[in-house]
Amino acid sequence: MKHTLFTLALVLLTLLSASCGDKKKVVYQNPLPMAFGDPFLLKASDGKFYMYGTGGVQNGFKVYSSDDLVTWKDEGPVYQGGTSDSWGTDCFWAPEVYERDGKYYLWFSANWKENPTQEQENFRIGVAVADKPTGPFKDLSDRPVFDPGYPIIDANILFDDASGKTYLYYSRCCYKHAVESEVSAWAKTKGWFDEIEESWIYGVELKPDFSGVIGEPVALLCPPKTMDDPQAKWENRSVTTHEVNRRWTEGSYMVKHGNLYYMLYSANFFGGKNYAVGYATSQSPLGPFTKAANNPVLQKNTEQGGIVTGTGHCMLIDIHNRLYCVYHGRTETTGDERMVFIDLIDIQPDGKLVVHGPNTDLQKITY
């Protein structure tokens, strides 16, 4: 069922006058008027923008549409899982939608109903297809895309023009993945935790019809092994603040710029204030990847007088030759609710990636 059109007067402001040609400028303000985690923004061939994310509907996904990034229409549910026909039972997370050959493909993670050992976290990745970005999306298969033998979430797809190949990136969950490191030894010495579980990011080539994978997954990114690693201070915060006995490397998003592959990723507890974004680069879609010296590129701004925390699980979108970073975060007003943010992002001539956020000021965007 389609819902009524709404405009958030105080958060997303009115359309400004058109500029040259078909380009138009609008003024907006973060956060956007949708309570989503793990947001994904699609610019479809019909000229509209579609925002997907985690939340808003039980055991499935919904979407908002917009012509101008200011006025958003709640299009209602687009995918329903947890049924007798679906392979997933619950925990439907992190949707990404891609338009290919006149069809729309929805990638997501969920708990797999095939669970003979009764694992608490039995997540796998699947794909559904529809004729329209508003669905209805139907599973391509009655099973996940593949089963690596451990729980996985956060599907991200790269269509690599250079090779003509398609790649799937995902996060191996922390569940039952305890890893020894200097950080885990330090936490044990303090008597905080008996072990530290970790999530790692993997990549693997996809079959052209999305029916499975080609070859074995390759581990691409993981948390720092040593306490003096340049990334350790920000990536270890979930442990060093005594928050939880887990370290995350998740929410990957891959983009190619020039000859470099950029992988953005999120670290720390997704439900906490320290969730933040870094990136790594490689000359190959399957690595090896080197984490950037200027990480984290997106994190809480409360220590600088701001109101935003828990920034993470981002994706990038090109709008009139400007890159924008779409991500979720929390504010003092929204509390624990994850909200959608859009901020400008630049890749500088030296290859450095810079996110101009989190920003809650009035901003202009050309669409």
Backbone hydrogen bonds in HBPLUS format (Angstrom, degrees):
<---DONOR---> <-ACCEPTOR-->    atom                        ^
c    i                          cat <-CA-CA->   ^        H-A-AA   ^      H-
h    n   atom  resd res      DA  || num        DHA   H-A  angle D-A-AA Bond
n    s   type  num  typ     dist DA aas  dist angle  dist       angle   num
A0003-HIS N   A0074-ASP O   3.05 MM  71  5.39 162.7  2.08 172.5 173.7     1
A0012-LEU N   A0008-LEU O   2.93 MM   4  5.39 150.9  2.01 140.4 149.8     2
A0029-GLN N   A0011-VAL O   2.85 MM  18  5.11 111.8  2.33 143.2 161.7     3
A0019-SER N   A0023-LYS O   3.11 MM   4  5.66 145.3  2.24 135.1 144.6     4
A0023-LYS N   A0020-CYS O   3.25 MM   3  5.97 141.6  2.41 141.7 142.4     5
A0367-TYR N   A0024-LYS O   2.89 MM 343  5.63 155.2  1.95 161.0 166.1     6
A0026-VAL N   A0365-ILE O   2.97 MM 339  5.54 156.4  2.03 149.5 156.5     7
A0365-ILE N   A0026-VAL O   2.97 MM 339  5.54 149.7  2.07 150.0 157.4     8
A0028-TYR N   A0363-GLN O   2.83 MM 335  5.45 158.1  1.88 154.1 161.5     9
A0363-GLN N   A0028-TYR O   2.87 MM 335  5.45 161.4  1.90 161.1 166.3    10
A0032-LEU N   A0340-VAL O   2.70 MM 308  5.28 165.3  1.72 158.7 162.6    11
A0036-PHE N   A0034-MET O   3.14 MM   2  5.82 124.0  2.47 105.5  90.2    12
A0037-GLY N   A0054-THR O   3.04 MM  17  4.84 162.1  2.07 135.6 141.4    13
A0054-THR N   A0037-GLY O   2.70 MM  17  4.84 167.2  1.72 147.3 148.7    14
A0040-PHE N   A0052-TYR O   2.89 MM  12  5.14 151.9  1.97 140.4 140.3    15
A0052-TYR N   A0040-PHE O   2.86 MM  12  5.14 171.9  1.86 154.2 156.1    16
A0042-LEU N   A0050-TYR O   2.82 MM   8  5.05 166.1  1.84 148.8 153.0    17
A0050-TYR N   A0042-LEU O   2.78 MM   8  5.05 150.1  1.87 146.6 155.7    18
A0044-ALA N   A0048-LYS O   3.00 MM   4  5.74 152.4  2.08 172.5 175.0    19
A0047-GLY N   A0044-ALA O   3.02 MM   3  5.65 157.6  2.07 120.2 123.1    20
A0049-PHE N   A0066-SER O   2.84 MM  17  5.15 177.5  1.84 162.8 163.7    21
A0066-SER N   A0049-PHE O   2.92 MM  17  5.15 142.0  2.07 144.6 148.5    22
A0051-MET N   A0064-TYR O   2.80 MM  13  5.15 161.8  1.84 151.1 157.3    23
A0064-TYR N   A0051-MET O   3.07 MM  13  5.15 154.3  2.13 137.3 145.3    24
A0081-GLY N   A0059-ASN O   2.71 MM  22  5.26 161.4  1.75 154.4 158.2    25
A0061-PHE N   A0079-TYR O   3.07 MM  18  5.27 153.1  2.14 136.6 141.8    26
A0078-VAL N   A0061-PHE O   2.81 MM  17  5.83 166.5  1.83 145.2 147.0    27
A0079-TYR N   A0061-PHE O   3.38 MM  18  5.27 157.6  2.43 140.5 137.1    28
A0063-VAL N   A0076-GLY O   3.31 MM  13  6.13 145.7  2.44 143.5 147.8    29
A0075-GLU N   A0063-VAL O   2.95 MM  12  5.62 149.4  2.04 150.2 159.7    30
A0065-SER N   A0073-LYS O   2.90 MM   8  5.14 154.9  1.96 141.0 147.6    31
A0073-LYS N   A0065-SER O   2.75 MM   8  5.14 163.4  1.78 152.9 158.9    32
A0137-PHE N   A0078-VAL O   2.83 MM  59  6.08 167.2  1.85 172.3 175.8    33
A0082-GLY N   A0088-GLY O   3.17 MM   6  5.69 137.5  2.36 134.8 139.2    34
A0086-SER N   A0083-THR O   3.29 MM   3  5.35 148.7  2.39 100.4 108.8    35
A0113-LYS N   A0087-TRP O   3.02 MM  26  5.95 165.7  2.04 177.0 175.4    36
A0089-THR N   A0111-ASN O   2.82 MM  22  5.54 152.8  1.90 151.2 160.4    37
A0111-ASN N   A0090-ASP O   2.95 MM  21  5.54 174.3  1.95 158.8 160.5    38
A0093-TRP N   A0109-SER O   2.92 MM  16  5.35 161.2  1.95 148.2 154.4    39
A0109-SER N   A0093-TRP O   3.20 MM  16  5.35 164.3  2.22 145.7 148.9    40
A0096-GLU N   A0107-TRP O   2.92 MM  11  5.16 147.0  2.03 142.5 150.4    41
A0107-TRP N   A0096-GLU O   2.77 MM  11  5.16 170.6  1.78 159.8 160.8    42
A0098-TYR N   A0105-TYR O   2.95 MM   7  5.24 152.9  2.02 140.1 147.4    43
A0105-TYR N   A0098-TYR O   2.81 MM   7  5.24 165.2  1.83 152.5 157.2    44
A0100-ARG N   A0103-LYS O   2.85 MM   3  5.37 156.2  1.91 151.4 159.0    45
A0103-LYS N   A0100-ARG O   2.96 MM   3  5.37 161.7  1.99 118.3 124.3    46
A0104-TYR N   A0130-ALA O   2.92 MM  26  5.21 163.3  1.95 157.3 157.5    47
A0130-ALA N   A0104-TYR O   2.90 MM  26  5.21 141.5  2.05 145.0 154.9    48
A0106-LEU N   A0128-ALA O   2.75 MM  22  5.01 161.7  1.79 146.4 152.5    49
A0128-ALA N   A0106-LEU O   2.82 MM  22  5.01 150.4  1.91 136.3 146.3    50
A0108-PHE N   A0126-GLY O   3.11 MM  18  5.64 156.2  2.17 151.4 153.2    51
A0126-GLY N   A0108-PHE O   2.93 MM  18  5.64 159.9  1.97 153.9 160.4    52
A0110-ALA N   A0124-ARG O   3.07 MM  14  5.82 150.5  2.16 154.7 163.8    53
A0124-ARG N   A0110-ALA O   2.95 MM  14  5.82 152.7  2.02 159.3 163.1    54
A0112-TRP N   A0122-ASN O   2.99 MM  10  5.78 172.0  1.99 138.7 139.8    55
A0118-GLN N   A0115-ASN O   3.08 MM   3  5.31 163.2  2.11 113.0 117.1    56
A0152-ILE N   A0123-PHE O   2.94 MM  29  5.38 156.7  1.99 118.6 123.2    57
A0145-VAL N   A0125-ILE O   2.83 MM  20  6.06 161.6  1.86 155.1 160.7    58
A0140-LEU N   A0127-VAL O   3.05 MM  13  6.15 171.6  2.06 151.0 148.3    59
A0129-VAL N   A0138-LYS O   2.82 MM   9  5.37 155.3  1.88 142.3 141.9    60
A0138-LYS N   A0129-VAL O   2.93 MM   9  5.37 160.3  1.97 140.5 142.6    61
A0135-GLY N   A0132-LYS O   3.00 MM   3  5.21 161.3  2.03 113.6 116.0    62
A0173-CYS N   A0151-PRO O   2.93 MM  22  5.58 172.6  1.93 143.9 146.4    63
A0153-ILE N   A0171-SER O   2.99 MM  18  5.35 153.2  2.06 144.4 152.7    64
A0171-SER N   A0153-ILE O   2.91 MM  18  5.35 173.1  1.91 153.0 154.9    65
A0156-ASN N   A0169-TYR O   2.90 MM  13  5.04 138.1  2.08 145.7 150.0    66
A0169-TYR N   A0156-ASN O   2.79 MM  13  5.04 159.6  1.83 154.3 159.1    67
A0158-LEU N   A0167-TYR O   2.96 MM   9  5.11 158.1  2.01 143.3 148.9    68
A0167-TYR N   A0158-LEU O   2.86 MM   9  5.11 160.7  1.90 147.2 153.8    69
A0160-ASP N   A0165-LYS O   2.89 MM   5  5.46 147.9  2.00 166.6 177.1    70
A0164-GLY N   A0160-ASP O   2.75 MM   4  5.51 141.4  1.89 152.9 165.8    71
A0206-LEU N   A0166-THR O   2.74 MM  40  5.41 175.4  1.74 147.0 147.8    72
A0168-LEU N   A0204-VAL O   2.81 MM  36  5.41 172.0  1.81 170.1 170.0    73
A0204-VAL N   A0168-LEU O   2.93 MM  36  5.41 144.1  2.06 148.5 159.6    74
A0170-TYR N   A0202-TYR O   3.05 MM  32  5.52 155.3  2.11 144.1 149.9    75
A0202-TYR N   A0170-TYR O   2.88 MM  32  5.52 161.6  1.91 157.3 163.5    76
A0172-ARG N   A0200-TRP O   2.70 MM  28  5.24 158.3  1.75 165.7 167.5    77
A0177-HIS N   A0174-CYS O   2.85 MM   3  5.26 141.6  2.00 150.1 140.8    78
A0198-GLU N   A0177-HIS O   2.93 MM  21  5.86 157.4  1.98 148.1 148.4    79
A0179-VAL N   A0196-ILE O   3.02 MM  17  6.21 161.8  2.05 170.1 164.2    80
A0185-ALA N   A0181-SER O   3.01 MM   4  6.25 159.8  2.05 149.4 155.2    81
A0182-GLU N   A0225-LYS O   3.07 MM  43  6.24 164.1  2.10 175.4 170.5    82
A0186-TRP N   A0182-GLU O   2.94 MM   4  6.05 153.9  2.01 139.9 147.1    83
A0187-ALA N   A0183-VAL O   2.96 MM   4  6.21 158.3  2.01 149.0 154.5    84
A0188-LYS N   A0184-SER O   2.97 MM   4  6.18 151.5  2.05 144.9 152.5    85
A0189-THR N   A0185-ALA O   2.99 MM   4  6.21 156.7  2.04 147.6 153.7    86
A0190-LYS N   A0186-TRP O   3.15 MM   4  6.45 147.7  2.26 145.0 152.8    87
A0192-TRP N   A0187-ALA O   3.09 MM   5  5.54 150.4  2.18 169.1 163.2    88
A0191-GLY N   A0188-LYS O   2.91 MM   3  4.96 148.6  2.00 101.6 111.9    89
A0197-GLU N   A0245-ASN O   3.06 MM  48  6.45 160.0  2.10 153.4 148.6    90
A0247-ARG N   A0197-GLU O   2.85 MM  50  6.36 150.7  1.93 156.1 165.9    91
A0199-SER N   A0247-ARG O   2.98 MM  48  6.54 145.8  2.10 154.2 163.4    92
A0201-ILE N   A0221-LEU O   2.94 MM  20  5.11 160.8  1.97 144.0 150.2    93
A0220-LEU N   A0201-ILE O   2.78 MM  19  5.63 171.0  1.79 157.0 158.9    94
A0221-LEU N   A0201-ILE O   3.31 MM  20  5.11 160.7  2.35 131.5 134.8    95
A0203-GLY N   A0218-VAL O   2.93 MM  15  5.30 147.2  2.04 139.7 149.9    96
A0218-VAL N   A0203-GLY O   2.81 MM  15  5.30 162.0  1.84 152.7 158.4    97
A0214-ILE N   A0205-GLU O   2.81 MM   9  5.25 160.7  1.85 140.9 142.9    98
A0207-LYS N   A0212-GLY O   2.91 MM   5  5.59 168.2  1.92 149.6 145.8    99
A0210-PHE N   A0207-LYS O   2.88 MM   3  5.15 164.6  1.91 121.5 123.9   100
A0229-ASP N   A0226-THR O   3.41 MM   3  5.45 165.5  2.43 102.2 105.6   101
A0232-ALA N   A0229-ASP O   2.91 MM   3  5.15 157.0  1.96 114.6 122.3   102
A0235-GLU N   A0231-GLN O   3.05 MM   4  6.01 163.2  2.08 161.8 166.6   103
A0236-ASN N   A0232-ALA O   2.96 MM   4  5.49 139.4  2.13 145.8 149.3   104
A0239-VAL N   A0236-ASN O   2.91 MM   3  5.56 138.8  2.09 120.0 130.7   105
A0240-THR N   A0236-ASN O   2.88 MM   4  5.98 170.5  1.89 158.8 161.0   106
A0241-THR N   A0237-ARG O   3.02 MM   4  5.60 141.4  2.18 136.7 141.5   107
A0243-GLU N   A0238-SER O   3.02 MM   5  5.12 134.0  2.24 138.9 152.2   108
A0244-VAL N   A0238-SER O   3.04 MM   6  5.78 156.2  2.10 148.5 150.1   109
A0242-HIS N   A0239-VAL O   2.90 MM   3  5.11 158.2  1.94 114.1 118.2   110
A0250-GLU N   A0266-SER O   2.97 MM  16  5.28 168.7  1.99 152.5 156.2   111
A0266-SER N   A0250-GLU O   2.74 MM  16  5.28 170.1  1.75 154.1 156.0   112
A0253-TYR N   A0264-LEU O   2.89 MM  11  5.10 137.8  2.07 139.9 145.0   113
A0264-LEU N   A0253-TYR O   2.85 MM  11  5.10 166.5  1.86 152.8 151.1   114
A0255-VAL N   A0262-TYR O   2.93 MM   7  5.27 152.5  2.00 147.7 156.6   115
A0262-TYR N   A0255-VAL O   2.72 MM   7  5.27 174.3  1.72 172.1 170.9   116
A0257-HIS N   A0260-LEU O   2.89 MM   3  5.49 161.1  1.92 163.0 168.3   117
A0260-LEU N   A0257-HIS O   3.12 MM   3  5.49 161.0  2.16 131.7 131.2   118
A0261-TYR N   A0282-SER O   2.76 MM  21  5.18 171.6  1.77 164.3 165.8   119
A0282-SER N   A0261-TYR O   3.00 MM  21  5.18 138.1  2.18 138.3 149.4   120
A0263-MET N   A0280-ALA O   2.82 MM  17  5.23 173.4  1.82 161.1 163.3   121
A0280-ALA N   A0263-MET O   2.87 MM  17  5.23 144.6  1.99 137.0 148.4   122
A0265-TYR N   A0278-GLY O   2.92 MM  13  5.51 161.4  1.96 146.1 147.5   123
A0278-GLY N   A0265-TYR O   2.91 MM  13  5.51 159.4  1.96 154.5 161.4   124
A0267-ALA N   A0276-ALA O   2.95 MM   9  5.66 153.4  2.03 151.5 159.8   125
A0276-ALA N   A0267-ALA O   3.22 MM   9  5.66 156.1  2.28 150.6 157.2   126
A0272-GLY N   A0269-PHE O   3.03 MM   3  5.37 166.8  2.05 116.7 119.8   127
A0310-GLY N   A0273-LYS O   3.17 MM  37  4.34 167.4  2.18 113.7 111.2   128
A0277-VAL N   A0298-LEU O   2.82 MM  21  5.03 165.1  1.84 153.1 157.5   129
A0297-VAL N   A0277-VAL O   2.83 MM  20  5.88 140.2  1.99 148.2 161.2   130
A0292-ALA N   A0279-TYR O   2.98 MM  13  5.97 164.7  2.00 160.3 155.5   131
A0281-THR N   A0290-THR O   2.94 MM   9  5.36 153.4  2.01 137.0 138.4   132
A0290-THR N   A0281-THR O   2.87 MM   9  5.36 155.1  1.93 145.2 151.8   133
A0287-GLY N   A0284-SER O   3.16 MM   3  5.12 157.2  2.22 114.6 111.4   134
A0295-ASN N   A0292-ALA O   3.40 MM   3  5.69 156.8  2.46 111.8 111.3   135
A0301-ASN N   A0308-VAL O   3.04 MM   7  5.71 153.0  2.12 148.8 155.4   136
A0304-GLN N   A0301-ASN O   3.01 MM   3  5.33 152.6  2.09 107.6 116.3   137
A0306-GLY N   A0301-ASN O   2.80 MM   5  4.84 151.2  1.89 142.5 133.9   138
A0305-GLY N   A0302-THR O   3.18 MM   3  5.01 160.6  2.22 104.4 105.1   139
A0309-THR N   A0330-ARG O   2.89 MM  21  5.25 155.9  1.95 140.6 147.6   140
A0330-ARG N   A0309-THR O   2.84 MM  21  5.25 158.9  1.89 157.8 158.1   141
A0312-GLY N   A0328-HIS O   3.00 MM  16  5.69 153.6  2.07 155.3 161.8   142
A0328-HIS N   A0312-GLY O   3.14 MM  16  5.69 172.2  2.14 165.1 163.4   143
A0315-MET N   A0326-VAL O   2.84 MM  11  5.31 139.1  2.01 144.1 157.2   144
A0326-VAL N   A0315-MET O   2.83 MM  11  5.31 169.3  1.84 160.5 163.7   145
A0317-ILE N   A0324-TYR O   2.98 MM   7  5.37 148.6  2.08 145.4 154.4   146
A0324-TYR N   A0317-ILE O   2.90 MM   7  5.37 149.3  1.99 145.4 155.5   147
A0319-ILE N   A0322-ARG O   2.90 MM   3  5.35 169.8  1.91 153.6 153.4   148
A0322-ARG N   A0319-ILE O   3.18 MM   3  5.35 143.8  2.32 104.1 114.2   149
A0345-ILE N   A0323-LEU O   3.01 MM  22  5.45 161.7  2.04 141.8 137.2   150
A0325-CYS N   A0343-ASP O   2.68 MM  18  5.25 172.1  1.68 168.1 168.5   151
A0343-ASP N   A0325-CYS O   2.97 MM  18  5.25 160.7  2.01 145.0 150.2   152
A0327-TYR N   A0341-PHE O   3.06 MM  14  5.39 158.4  2.11 142.9 149.4   153
A0341-PHE N   A0327-TYR O   2.81 MM  14  5.39 158.2  1.85 164.9 165.8   154
A0329-GLY N   A0339-MET O   2.95 MM  10  5.50 145.7  2.07 145.1 155.9   155
A0339-MET N   A0329-GLY O   2.88 MM  10  5.50 170.9  1.89 159.9 162.8   156
A0335-GLY N   A0331-THR O   2.98 MM   4  5.94 136.3  2.18 147.8 156.8   157
A0337-GLU N   A0334-THR O   3.24 MM   3  5.55 151.8  2.33 134.0 130.3   158
A0356-HIS N   A0344-LEU O   2.84 MM  12  5.44 172.4  1.84 164.9 166.0   159
A0346-ASP N   A0354-VAL O   2.82 MM   8  5.22 163.3  1.85 154.8 159.2   160
A0354-VAL N   A0346-ASP O   2.79 MM   8  5.22 163.8  1.81 159.0 163.7   161
A0348-GLN N   A0352-LYS O   2.78 MM   4  5.25 158.4  1.83 163.5 157.7   162
A0351-GLY N   A0348-GLN O   2.75 MM   3  5.23 159.9  1.79 124.7 128.3   163
